[in-house]
């Protein structure tokens, strides 16, 4: 499909996959509006990374309300003809909730999510970034965000598995899965051209881009 056909592209994947850098690169390339996660605004996140069990519910609710607000912009009638690139999709909220919540908290969160979900626009294309958990952990350490220091390899493994399972069943939009272990389209022009070519050549609901090292 032609690149111009995709007016709203969402990029998602586990922490450290490179979502934000790629979203900024594509938005700049296409003169599109970029919609970025704002984890630094979540007052519960640092405590969550230290003790997920005690702080998961409030962390997830804050993110849900924040992302709903951010993703209402692409539904604005005055903006429908514009292009948007986001470094997240709303569905990730239920993915993270399933990983961190249980019992009555999960049931309450799911009720809230289902009430709010129709307020956000579905993307025309999803780019799913992935990498081995060990590589994700190394990238997180390299960028040196203090509140991310407590993210364990086990958590990244479980998160990566959840993303893979989620996108295996996802039918809301076409999904291009990109392995970023040896591909860096955010910073390498040749890799960016490879990514754009794969987007244009996509047919159907699934495609994969995996460059060997």
Legacy VTK file of the C-alpha trace (Angstrom):
# vtk DataFile Version 3.0
C-alpha trace
ASCII
DATASET POLYDATA
POINTS 213 float
0.000 0.000 0.000
1.216 3.525 -0.750
2.729 5.350 2.209
0.272 8.210 1.743
-2.574 5.826 2.510
-1.442 5.534 6.120
-2.636 8.656 7.909
-2.176 7.389 11.446
0.719 5.069 12.294
1.291 3.649 15.762
4.665 2.245 16.804
4.754 -0.100 19.774
6.849 -2.727 21.473
8.601 -3.362 24.787
10.676 -0.834 26.692
13.961 -0.184 24.894
12.782 -1.272 21.443
13.259 2.203 19.923
9.668 3.406 19.580
10.157 7.079 20.358
13.212 7.570 18.146
11.469 5.965 15.176
8.254 7.912 15.730
10.193 11.175 15.695
12.102 10.170 12.547
8.965 9.194 10.619
7.048 12.264 11.760
9.893 14.499 10.613
10.125 12.679 7.280
6.400 12.979 6.574
5.813 16.369 8.218
3.354 14.603 10.506
2.239 15.363 14.034
4.076 13.177 16.525
2.245 11.867 19.589
4.656 10.634 22.251
4.240 8.811 25.520
4.966 10.992 28.533
6.013 8.561 31.272
7.786 11.301 33.193
4.365 12.809 33.984
3.173 9.653 35.751
3.736 10.294 39.477
3.405 6.580 40.291
5.839 5.106 37.776
9.063 5.296 39.777
7.363 3.593 42.724
5.940 0.979 40.345
9.406 0.033 39.099
10.523 -0.373 42.722
7.441 -2.289 43.897
5.023 -3.225 41.130
2.603 -5.061 43.383
1.753 -2.017 45.475
1.656 0.596 42.730
0.455 -1.167 39.575
-3.209 -0.121 39.618
-2.703 3.625 40.016
0.157 3.539 37.510
-2.016 1.853 34.889
-5.042 4.101 35.458
-2.906 7.220 35.082
-1.437 5.936 31.807
-4.872 4.974 30.476
-6.346 8.429 31.102
-3.234 10.125 29.746
-3.189 8.077 26.534
-6.916 8.499 25.956
-6.434 12.259 26.153
-3.487 12.152 23.756
-5.234 9.933 21.211
-8.352 12.073 21.070
-6.433 14.538 18.870
-6.478 12.300 15.754
-10.304 12.193 16.074
-10.641 15.973 15.951
-12.594 16.724 12.718
-10.243 19.613 11.993
-7.266 17.234 12.099
-8.612 14.160 10.311
-6.782 15.009 7.093
-3.450 15.346 8.868
-0.924 12.610 9.521
-0.059 11.270 12.946
2.740 9.058 14.200
2.461 7.798 17.788
5.022 5.862 19.805
2.277 3.832 21.476
-1.167 2.371 20.882
-3.955 2.357 23.421
-4.280 -1.421 23.393
-0.958 -1.672 25.191
-2.761 -0.570 28.341
-4.675 -3.825 28.598
-1.490 -5.723 27.767
0.370 -4.117 30.674
-2.658 -4.456 32.942
-2.792 -8.189 32.272
0.883 -8.400 33.195
0.716 -6.379 36.415
-2.873 -6.590 37.753
-5.048 -9.457 38.944
-8.429 -10.190 40.478
-10.749 -7.288 41.285
-8.208 -4.651 40.271
-7.872 -6.169 36.807
-11.661 -6.484 36.450
-12.170 -2.842 37.465
-9.419 -1.679 35.135
-10.892 -3.629 32.224
-14.316 -2.053 32.834
-12.753 1.411 32.772
-10.766 0.588 29.639
-13.822 -0.672 27.743
-15.746 2.481 28.654
-12.993 4.775 27.394
-11.666 2.788 24.407
-14.154 4.166 21.820
-12.795 7.674 22.413
-9.499 6.822 20.687
-8.947 6.342 16.971
-7.607 3.054 15.609
-4.311 3.299 13.690
-4.090 2.601 9.965
-0.805 0.727 10.479
1.053 -0.634 13.496
4.829 -1.043 13.506
5.738 -3.596 16.170
9.374 -3.271 17.247
11.078 -6.169 18.988
14.510 -7.248 20.231
15.900 -9.868 22.582
15.286 -9.027 26.262
19.042 -8.872 26.902
19.398 -6.217 24.205
16.439 -4.269 25.584
18.027 -4.318 29.033
21.359 -3.081 27.647
19.637 -0.205 25.833
17.741 0.763 28.976
20.995 0.814 30.946
22.698 2.882 28.245
20.084 5.638 28.255
20.383 5.901 32.034
16.876 6.932 33.107
16.985 6.675 36.890
13.491 5.296 37.446
14.121 2.516 34.877
17.086 1.091 36.786
14.874 -1.431 38.568
13.520 -3.048 35.399
14.550 -6.697 35.554
15.437 -9.062 32.741
12.579 -11.319 33.851
10.104 -8.451 33.473
11.416 -7.670 29.983
11.132 -11.331 29.002
7.524 -11.520 30.166
6.723 -8.193 28.521
8.231 -9.274 25.190
6.245 -12.511 25.286
3.045 -10.578 25.997
3.674 -8.288 23.020
4.333 -11.238 20.718
1.144 -12.968 21.823
-0.854 -9.766 21.560
0.216 -8.991 18.001
-0.219 -12.611 16.946
-3.944 -12.199 17.612
-4.352 -8.477 16.827
-6.750 -7.711 13.961
-7.399 -3.990 14.414
-4.907 -2.845 11.749
-2.093 -4.214 9.567
1.011 -5.026 11.635
4.618 -4.829 10.439
6.880 -6.565 12.965
10.459 -5.263 12.866
13.384 -6.907 14.649
15.616 -4.019 15.733
18.597 -6.076 16.888
20.465 -5.383 13.622
18.225 -2.691 12.136
18.084 0.955 13.228
15.733 2.894 10.936
15.606 5.802 13.376
19.304 6.611 12.912
20.457 4.762 9.775
19.265 6.051 6.402
19.695 2.722 4.608
17.693 0.944 7.305
15.013 3.621 7.068
14.717 3.067 3.315
14.399 -0.671 3.944
11.598 -0.056 6.424
9.722 2.292 4.086
10.028 -0.209 1.241
8.543 -2.951 3.412
5.666 -0.676 4.403
4.877 0.083 0.762
5.079 -3.594 -0.167
2.777 -4.745 2.633
-0.186 -6.820 1.556
-2.650 -8.229 4.014
-2.564 -7.985 7.796
0.944 -9.257 8.621
4.503 -8.616 7.494
7.935 -9.150 9.051
11.274 -7.378 8.691
14.263 -9.197 10.152
17.806 -8.290 9.101
20.498 -10.770 10.145
23.615 -9.552 11.908
LINES 1 214
213 0 1 2 3 4 5 6 7 8 9 10 11 12 13 14 15 16 17 18 19 20 21 22 23 24 25 26 27 28 29 30 31 32 33 34 35 36 37 38 39 40 41 42 43 44 45 46 47 48 49 50 51 52 53 54 55 56 57 58 59 60 61 62 63 64 65 66 67 68 69 70 71 72 73 74 75 76 77 78 79 80 81 82 83 84 85 86 87 88 89 90 91 92 93 94 95 96 97 98 99 100 101 102 103 104 105 106 107 108 109 110 111 112 113 114 115 116 117 118 119 120 121 122 123 124 125 126 127 128 129 130 131 132 133 134 135 136 137 138 139 140 141 142 143 144 145 146 147 148 149 150 151 152 153 154 155 156 157 158 159 160 161 162 163 164 165 166 167 168 169 170 171 172 173 174 175 176 177 178 179 180 181 182 183 184 185 186 187 188 189 190 191 192 193 194 195 196 197 198 199 200 201 202 203 204 205 206 207 208 209 210 211 212
